[in-house]
């Protein structure tokens, strides 16, 4: 046999193994499929076949969760990520693999690898444990980098579990609803709205709302019928388990469900995850029938098995139900042996929901549920009853920090007076008087401060006073004072915040001695001492923001927001973290939730209107702006920009006359016409067909873009595009449209749909490649006075511009990019670099997008880059 025949035979064998392993997935024979993919993985490694090996790793990673083997799932995910992110490492397995095949797998598998890594870590360590929120942000970033935007919904599924473990069922429910409302397209795993329904049903059931849970499970049944649901047997089994659970709680017979499950469940050993679900159902049936001993016998082996497998999240559920069964049976003998390890593990994993469910089980005044629910079941007899007012738990019941009058401490009156004086001196900017205040604070010694609340306030206030050249003195004083109250969470938290303030001092030798590790220890200690103080979590979040650890910052701010729904600073901080990770809808939901819970801070309403505006939710923008107007009043400064956003929203909603009135009000307040007001005025006049439209367009075009220093480039781009589209729609003459198009191209702001329209004029062509072309555009004196150079660009000697092009060859890509670039300025541009994707497309050739531009320089400096709220204690 020749080497060629042997090579071909190995590939055929690998393909046969992969096909046979894949055939076992639909009937849910996961253990057999996992083993076959293991064979694929081993043979592919020995025969140095990268693609087959990656497929083996990928599917073993995915199927390990059904085997409740989350350690293997995590190992496979880590291995997959390392191979997909390192071509060099992949070539160690197969040096001569086809680049286009590898790039395809990087594109198709990367986001799934991160999602499975997050899932495995959540299942083994707890969904709200360290690093879990970072997994959401990292995964979403990978989705965007690989262009798999449909996979964002996968991370929404994951975030449901994260927020559920964090005991924020409102945010978890919002994530579920976002998935349910999603119209597509779907990720590779298909339409998963049915799964969001059953997760949402569980959240409703926890709150005692059985009727709502039932309607969601019914909806899940309907959604399974979608052609986009690939693994219908798995989906059907999981929904049937939910269905049967609700029927048992309602006292109904479940024999029909059991018969259905018996027909479609895989053989024993093929899917331990389903066997666990069946055990939970059987144990519930035993409890409902009064056979508590049988329920304990069912749950105990699983409790032991899950603990040994380090399947923490499932172990939490089984242990809670085991404790519930013993409580219902009146068996309190040795109950502490079950409670203490669960409580310790839940606190270590920051699983606040498990902790709260446990406390409910141990509450003698609360009738325990066999499912360890948070509220007694409410079973409305008609649908209308389910829409009645919700039972809102008190803060004491739900674990939230209750806002009460300031605690009466020995030094309260003196410190209140000191605080008022401090605010006054800050307003006066009286540094000398603030220094005297610091002297008075440092005069307090541990013997003078008997109450931890007073110690915390003193340390907190010190952070708002002049520390330059006194940092070391203040720090050691604060440490001595805190040591006397080392078990008080607030005191340790404000000590950490003081350390962070000192570390940020400039030109201070002592500040340089502070390490991130030492400060983090203090923040973590404060959270471990008491997990119910919102501002402690918020302060820790501020620290992690400075450390650029946005995942931990999100976790801290999310917990703070769960504990205090009405705090404007906390809601704004959490929303900002979401915006940093491009999750603007999540940011809006947090701000809206804060407002709906009674926050009256105009800053929250204003930021909500900005986020709504930025996500094109124009009706919501108007609602927030109306509320902002009520809160901020009619002061001239308070309403600047508000009428501009109102005008744009009204225009986009087709309410052109109202838009014109709003922009007139904005102009009156500004006492001048500016770029953005002139732009929306022109749009409204054009839409109304008024004769003043020509005059409004002329006024807009007379404003040189280089003189606009009050708008970010993104705002200028949006305005210019809006006017251009209005002119194209409402003007018969093309002269103005041509001028607007010239400015958009010249400024590097032309939207992608312009180029798509041009490409569609070309015939669809097979064998195209995608090229990124970097061009150098020389400039001369005309650039300084051009109508489209921006404020910070007029002194550029030349600039670099990137173009995305679909073409048959590199030469064709050159020509197409140059042709459009030469419309941007009279001097001829030069191609500097071209990068091909080396993938084949059948599409319409032409320019796809106009990318960013950045300045060049002829000089020697080419490498140069061009007080908090005192009451927040």
PAMAR-593509 format. One record per residue (C-alpha): residue in three letters; x, y, z. Coordinates in steps of 0.02 Angstrom, whole numbers, plus 50000, padded with zeros to 5 digits. Each point is the difference from the previous one (the first is absolute). Example, Ala and Ser with C-alpha at 12.3 -4.5 7.8 and 13.67 -1.06 7.14 Angstrom:
% residues 2
ALA506154977550390;SER500695017249967;
//
This chain:
% residues 873
UNK500005000050000;UNK500685017149954;UNK500215014450124;UNK498605008849907;UNK498814985350023;UNK500444998850185;UNK499725018650021;UNK498324998849913;UNK499514984850105;UNK500345008950164;UNK498935014749948;UNK498584988349952;UNK500154991350169;UNK499965016550093;UNK498485005549901;UNK499114983650039;UNK500345001750187;UNK499415018150000;UNK498394995749906;UNK499604985550117;UNK500325010850153;UNK498875013749930;UNK498594987749965;UNK499914996350188;UNK499645018150050;UNK498175001649945;UNK499424984550099;UNK500955007050151;UNK501244985650011;UNK501295012250068;UNK501154987750088;UNK500224989349844;UNK500215015549892;UNK501285007150123;UNK501004983949990;UNK499964999949809;UNK500605017949995;UNK501384994550118;UNK500524987149870;UNK499985013749869;UNK501085011150110;UNK501284986450035;UNK500154994149820;UNK500085017949933;UNK501415004250120;UNK501014984549956;UNK499745003049814;UNK500275018950015;UNK498315005749932;UNK499625017050077;UNK498225002549937;UNK499414982850058;UNK500885002650166;UNK499155016850028;UNK498314992249961;UNK500344986150126;UNK500485012550135;UNK498525011249960;UNK498664986650011;UNK500744991850154;UNK499995017150082;UNK498175002549954;UNK499414982750053;UNK500924999050166;UNK498645010950077;UNK498714986249969;UNK501154988050091;UNK500135012250147;UNK501884999849971;UNK500345018550011;UNK501854997850035;UNK500244991649831;UNK498895013149920;UNK501125013650069;UNK501604991149947;UNK499384997749822;UNK499435018149990;UNK501705006350058;UNK500894988849876;UNK498865005749860;UNK500265018550039;UNK501894997750003;UNK499994991649829;UNK498815012549921;UNK500985014950064;UNK501744993549955;UNK500354994849822;UNK501774995650055;UNK499354987650128;UNK498804992649872;UNK501444997349879;UNK500874989650133;UNK498604987549974;UNK499955001649809;UNK501275010949913;UNK499194999749828;UNK498165003350037;UNK498965010449880;UNK499935018150066;UNK498235003049936;UNK499354984750095;UNK500845005850159;UNK499335017649980;UNK498254993149974;UNK500124990150162;UNK500675015250093;UNK498495009649938;UNK498734986450038;UNK500684992950165;UNK500805014350097;UNK498465007650079;UNK499304982650039;UNK501634995350086;UNK499895015350113;UNK498164996950035;UNK500334981950048;UNK501475005150108;UNK498865012150090;UNK498654986850017;UNK501214987150070;UNK500735012450123;UNK498275005350056;UNK499454982150027;UNK501574995050094;UNK500425015950097;UNK498335009350006;UNK499275012149875;UNK500365015350106;UNK501744994850054;UNK501585009949958;UNK500225003649816;UNK498254995049944;UNK499445017449945;UNK501635001949905;UNK499534984549900;UNK498455009149936;UNK501005015149943;UNK501424989649926;UNK498804988749908;UNK499025014549927;UNK501635007749941;UNK500474983849912;UNK498284999649918;UNK500325017249928;UNK501794996349950;UNK499474984549903;UNK498445008449930;UNK498854987050080;UNK498755012550069;UNK498644986850009;UNK501034991650138;UNK499675014850114;UNK498394991050051;UNK501074985450065;UNK500815011650125;UNK498305006950046;UNK499534982250050;UNK501574999150104;UNK499675017050079;UNK498284993750056;UNK500894987350109;UNK501255012950062;UNK498655012250055;UNK498964985950073;UNK501454994550110;UNK500285018350046;UNK498205000150064;UNK499495013449875;UNK498514991349925;UNK499365016049921;UNK501565002049892;UNK500014981249967;UNK498195001249943;UNK500435014649887;UNK501354989649916;UNK498754985949975;UNK498765011849921;UNK501335007249885;UNK500314982349934;UNK498144996149984;UNK499705016149904;UNK501484997349885;UNK499364997349821;UNK501634992149934;UNK501174996649920;UNK500554985850112;UNK501704993750052;UNK500634982949946;UNK499044991850143;UNK498385006349924;UNK498435007850073;UNK500144998850190;UNK498495010550048;UNK499234984450076;UNK501464999050123;UNK499795018350048;UNK498174996250035;UNK500374985950121;UNK501365010250086;UNK498775014350018;UNK498704987650065;UNK501204994650137;UNK500265018150052;UNK498125002550011;UNK499804983850097;UNK501315005650125;UNK498915015250033;UNK498484988850025;UNK499165004849836;UNK499494982949937;UNK498735006449874;UNK501295011049912;UNK501234985650003;UNK498694988749919;UNK499685012449858;UNK501875001049965;UNK500184981149993;UNK498514999349882;UNK500875012949892;UNK501584989450002;UNK498994985249934;UNK499425010749853;UNK501745006849964;UNK500744982549986;UNK499004997949840;UNK501075013149913;UNK501014993449853;UNK501495009250073;UNK500064988850156;UNK501284986749951;UNK499984987650146;UNK498144998050025;UNK500124984250106;UNK501115008550128;UNK498885015350003;UNK498444989450019;UNK500744990150145;UNK500525015550094;UNK498335008649978;UNK499074984250052;UNK500984999650164;UNK499435018050033;UNK498224995649952;UNK499954985050117;UNK500755010150144;UNK498645013249987;UNK498644986849991;UNK500664991550157;UNK499995016550094;UNK498215002549943;UNK499514982750063;UNK499724993049825;UNK500404982649936;UNK501604999049899;UNK499874982449932;UNK499785006249821;UNK501595010350015;UNK500924985050069;UNK499414989449855;UNK500585013049874;UNK501695001350085;UNK500214981150005;UNK499754999549811;UNK501295013149955;UNK501324999650138;UNK501654991849948;UNK500594983750082;UNK500745000850175;UNK501735007450005;UNK499855009549836;UNK499485016550081;UNK500315001950188;UNK499295017749991;UNK498294992949955;UNK500174986650134;UNK500295013950127;UNK498455009249937;UNK499004983950017;UNK500664997550177;UNK499455017650047;UNK498284996849927;UNK499844983250090;UNK500565007650165;UNK498695013849982;UNK498674987049962;UNK500504990750158;UNK499875015850106;UNK498315004649927;UNK499364982450042;UNK500695001750177;UNK501414987449982;UNK501425010950064;UNK501174985350032;UNK499894994949817;UNK500425017749947;UNK501525000250114;UNK500564983149930;UNK499885006949823;UNK500915016350036;UNK501404994050114;UNK501004990049870;UNK499895014549878;UNK500565012050136;UNK501564989550025;UNK500314997249814;UNK499875018449953;UNK501135005250143;UNK501334987849944;UNK499825005649818;UNK500205018450054;UNK498375004249914;UNK499675014150121;UNK498465008149924;UNK499054983649986;UNK500604995150174;UNK499275016150069;UNK498304995249929;UNK500024982150063;UNK500635004950173;UNK498655013550017;UNK498644987349954;UNK500734987350121;UNK499945012750142;UNK498225005049948;UNK499454981850005;UNK500694997550175;UNK499195016150060;UNK498324994749929;UNK500194983050083;UNK500355008650166;UNK501714991850004;UNK501195012950074;UNK501224986850064;UNK501755004149938;UNK499305013049879;UNK501495011150036;UNK501114987149914;UNK499065003849839;UNK499795018750027;UNK501755005650048;UNK500964993249848;UNK498675007249884;UNK500045017050082;UNK501905000549996;UNK500094994849816;UNK498635012349948;UNK500885014550085;UNK501674995249923;UNK499184999449828;UNK499035016150034;UNK498414990449956;UNK498835011950087;UNK498434991349937;UNK500514983450077;UNK500395009050162;UNK498305008550001;UNK499074983849958;UNK500934991550142;UNK499545013550124;UNK498184998349948;UNK500084981350034;UNK500695003350173;UNK498705013450041;UNK498764992750124;UNK498715013049947;UNK500034994349819;UNK499194984049936;UNK501394991449902;UNK499704994149822;UNK500694983449934;UNK500865010449864;UNK500715012650125;UNK499015014249921;UNK500115017750065;UNK498125002650014;UNK498454989550026;UNK499174994349840;UNK498595011049936;UNK498824991049883;UNK498805012449916;UNK498464991949928;UNK499855011949853;UNK501295008749892;UNK499425017150058;UNK500534996150177;UNK501804997549947;UNK500135018049945;UNK499585007050169;UNK501235009550109;UNK501564990450046;UNK500424996350179;UNK501565010350032;UNK501144993250134;UNK500705011250132;UNK501865003549996;UNK500234989650155;UNK499204985149913;UNK500935001049836;UNK501705002850076;UNK500165018049941;UNK500725013850103;UNK498595009950077;UNK500115018949996;UNK499665006750174;UNK500385015650096;UNK501845002250042;UNK500494989150146;UNK500125008850166;UNK501844998850043;UNK501005009250134;UNK500835011749873;UNK498545001949880;UNK499615018250036;UNK501835005349997;UNK500294990949836;UNK498425007149922;UNK500635017450039;UNK501724995549931;UNK499214993649839;UNK499015016049976;UNK501575010350028;UNK500984989149879;UNK498725002649861;UNK500035018750031;UNK501905001049996;UNK500064989749839;UNK498785012049918;UNK501115014450054;UNK501554990449941;UNK500815004950165;UNK501504988350008;UNK500665007250162;UNK498354997350090;UNK499894982349929;UNK501744996650068;UNK499425005650173;UNK498524988149985;UNK501224985949963;UNK500985004450158;UNK498404998750101;UNK499614982949925;UNK501754993450034;UNK499835005350180;UNK498754986150029;UNK500834984650076;UNK499284982450020;UNK499545003450181;UNK498935014849940;UNK499054989749869;UNK499034986050079;UNK498754997049860;UNK500484992649831;UNK498805011749910;UNK500955015150067;UNK501674992349953;UNK499414996849823;UNK499385017849978;UNK501635007550063;UNK501054989449881;UNK498795003649858;UNK500065018850026;UNK501904999850006;UNK500004994449818;UNK499185016549948;UNK501295011150083;UNK501735006049940;UNK501154984850013;UNK501515006249903;UNK501564998550108;UNK498954992550140;UNK499504983549922;UNK501114988950108;UNK499435008650160;UNK498164998249952;UNK500184982049945;UNK500804993950161;UNK498725009650104;UNK498594991949900;UNK500764982650021;UNK500135002050188;UNK498195005950008;UNK499384986049885;UNK500924986550097;UNK498885003450149;UNK498514996149886;UNK500774987049886;UNK498404989649994;UNK498945014249935;UNK499734999049812;UNK499715018749972;UNK501555005050094;UNK501104988349898;UNK499165005749838;UNK500325018550031;UNK501784996050055;UNK500274991749830;UNK499225015149913;UNK501185011650095;UNK501464989349942;UNK499395001549821;UNK499905018950017;UNK501785000750069;UNK500654988749862;UNK499335012449871;UNK500975014750074;UNK501275007449880;UNK501835002750048;UNK499794991250166;UNK501324987050046;UNK498874991550127;UNK498614998149872;UNK501164989449894;UNK500124987050138;UNK498184994849981;UNK499724984049903;UNK498424994349914;UNK500124983550094;UNK499955008450170;UNK498525010949956;UNK499064985549923;UNK500234990050160;UNK499175013950097;UNK498545001649880;UNK499734981249998;UNK500084999050189;UNK498655013350015;UNK498854990449882;UNK500314983650090;UNK499605007950169;UNK498295005949940;UNK499264996949829;UNK498505011450024;UNK500745017649993;UNK499745008149830;UNK501325013650015;UNK501354987450048;UNK499714990949836;UNK499965016649908;UNK501675005250073;UNK500744983349951;UNK499315002749825;UNK500895016849990;UNK501634991350044;UNK499784986949864;UNK499605013549872;UNK501685008050040;UNK500804982949980;UNK499154998249829;UNK499194984050066;UNK498285003749928;UNK499344982650036;UNK500265001450188;UNK499425018149995;UNK498384994249919;UNK499774986450131;UNK500225012650142;UNK498905013549924;UNK498664987149955;UNK499954994050180;UNK499965018050063;UNK498555003749884;UNK499094984450060;UNK500185006450178;UNK499485017949961;UNK498895002349848;UNK499805018850027;UNK501825005550014;UNK500395011549854;UNK501924998450016;UNK499914981050002;UNK498794998849853;UNK501065012149899;UNK501604990450038;UNK499234983349949;UNK499275007649842;UNK501705007149957;UNK500814982850016;UNK498694993149882;UNK500345013949875;UNK501884996450011;UNK499624982449940;UNK498785006049865;UNK498454993850092;UNK498985015849983;UNK498304991650017;UNK500554992450165;UNK500585017250057;UNK498305007349956;UNK499114986250095;UNK500995003850158;UNK499635018649991;UNK498174996849965;UNK499884987750145;UNK500775012950115;UNK498705012949947;UNK498554987750014;UNK500544996050177;UNK499785018150051;UNK501645008849963;UNK499675018449964;UNK501785005149954;UNK499965009649837;UNK501744993549957;UNK499314982349982;UNK498565006049890;UNK501205010149893;UNK501194985549973;UNK498524988649962;UNK499445012149864;UNK501765000349926;UNK500134981049996;UNK498264998449925;UNK500445013149869;UNK501634991249959;UNK499084983649970;UNK498665008249890;UNK498614997650127;UNK499225016749961;UNK498324997650089;UNK500934995350158;UNK501155014949977;UNK498505011750000;UNK499304991750157;UNK501635002250094;UNK500205017949939;UNK498265004450062;UNK500434993150170;UNK501685008849999;UNK499125016449963;UNK498894997550152;UNK501504996150110;UNK501235013149937;UNK498765014249975;UNK500135013549869;UNK501715006850045;UNK500945005549844;UNK501524989250032;UNK499024985050061;UNK499134997649834;UNK501445002949878;UNK500094985749876;UNK498364992850064;UNK498995008649864;UNK501244994549868;UNK499774981750047;UNK498145003150007;UNK500025007749826;UNK500974985549923;UNK498864987350084;UNK498445008949938;UNK500735001149826;UNK500414981449995;UNK498224996350058;UNK499295010549857;UNK499395014150113;UNK500845013549897;UNK499085015650061;UNK500344995650181;UNK501824996749955;UNK500135017449926;UNK499245007750157;UNK501234990650110;UNK501525005349900;UNK499415018150003;UNK499964998850189;UNK501764992750001;UNK500625014249890;UNK499185012750116;UNK500904992850149;UNK501664999549908;UNK499715017349929;UNK500854994549838;UNK499904987449858;UNK501224985650010;UNK500404984849893;UNK498814987550079;UNK498535012050020;UNK500195006249822;UNK500044982049941;UNK498394994350081;UNK499145016349952;UNK500434996649818;UNK499344982250015;UNK498345005650074;UNK499775013949872;UNK500354987649859;UNK498764987450069;UNK498655013450015;UNK500335005749821;UNK500185018050053;UNK500805013449894;UNK501195003850143;UNK500864983249971;UNK501245007149873;UNK500475013850120;UNK500184987650143;UNK501134988849894;UNK501075014849949;UNK500175005050184;UNK500554982350043;UNK501264998949857;UNK500745016950046;UNK500644993050166;UNK501784993249969;UNK500264983450086;UNK501735005650056;UNK499205013350111;UNK498924987550093;UNK500874996850166;UNK498434996550101;UNK499554983249922;UNK500884983349998;UNK500354993449823;UNK498644986850026;UNK498715013750032;UNK500565009649846;UNK499904984249896;UNK498234996150059;UNK499445017849961;UNK500805000249828;UNK499274983049953;UNK498275005050060;UNK500015015949895;UNK500684990649848;UNK498644986850010;UNK498665013350022;UNK500655009449849;UNK500014984249894;UNK498224996050053;UNK499195017049985;UNK501035010049872;UNK499794998849812;UNK501675008849970;UNK501594989750019;UNK501175014850024;UNK499805000750189;UNK500034980950013;UNK501634999649904;UNK500775012950116;UNK499444990250155;UNK500694984049925;UNK501655008849964;UNK500115005650181;UNK499604982750068;UNK501334991949893;UNK501255013850034;UNK499734998950187;UNK500114980950000;UNK498214998350061;UNK499084991549857;UNK498824986350064;UNK500184982149939;UNK498304999749914;UNK500635012849873;UNK501354987949943;UNK498804985350004;UNK498845009349881;UNK501465002749881;UNK500574981950012;UNK498274993449959;UNK500175008449829;UNK501384987549962;UNK499624982049953;UNK500164986750134;UNK501704991849976;UNK500734983850072;UNK501794998650062;UNK500125017250082;UNK501175003350146;UNK499835013350133;UNK501455012650008;UNK500445013250129;UNK500915013849908;UNK501035013150093;UNK500245016049899;UNK501055015550031;UNK499155016349951;UNK501175015149974;UNK499285017050047;UNK500395018149957;UNK499395017450047;UNK498274996249932;UNK499744987650143;UNK500105013850130;UNK498525009149924;UNK499014985249934;UNK498184997950051;UNK500294982750073;UNK501635000450099;UNK499604998750185;UNK500555011450140;UNK501494989550055;UNK500534995349823;UNK500375016549913;UNK501894999050031;UNK500204982249935;UNK501354998849865;UNK499224983649939;UNK498904986350068;UNK499774981249988;UNK498314992949952;UNK499394982050002;UNK498764992649877;UNK499134983249995;UNK499824993149823;UNK499274984349920;UNK501024996249843;UNK500704985849895;UNK501805005250024;UNK501135011450099;UNK500245011149848;UNK498125002149978;UNK499845004150186;UNK501365013449977;UNK499065008049858;UNK498304999950082;UNK500675007450163;UNK501015013449909;UNK498535005049892;UNK498915004050151;UNK501425007550103;UNK500415012049858;UNK498245007150019;UNK500495005250177;UNK501375012449954;UNK500765006949838;UNK501744992850027;UNK500294981949947;UNK500104987450140;UNK501234985550013;UNK499714981950052;UNK501094995850150;UNK499434982650048;UNK498704986949952;UNK499454985150104;UNK498944986049926;UNK498834989050102;UNK500434985349886;UNK498184994450001;UNK498884997849850;UNK498355009449983;UNK498645000749871;UNK499395017950011;UNK499915016849913;UNK501775007349980;UNK500435017450059;UNK500405010550154;UNK499134993350155;UNK500445013350128;UNK501005015850032;UNK501044997550156;UNK500865010950126;UNK501325012749953;UNK501445005850105;UNK501365013149980;UNK501744998249930;UNK501485010750051;UNK501615005949922;UNK500745004250170;UNK501064990550125;UNK498594996850123;UNK499064986749904;UNK499854988850153;UNK499195013250113;UNK498184999150038;UNK499415014449941;UNK493275009551196;UNK498764986550030;UNK498375001350095;UNK500455002250183;UNK498324992650051;UNK500394983449916;UNK500494991350160;
//
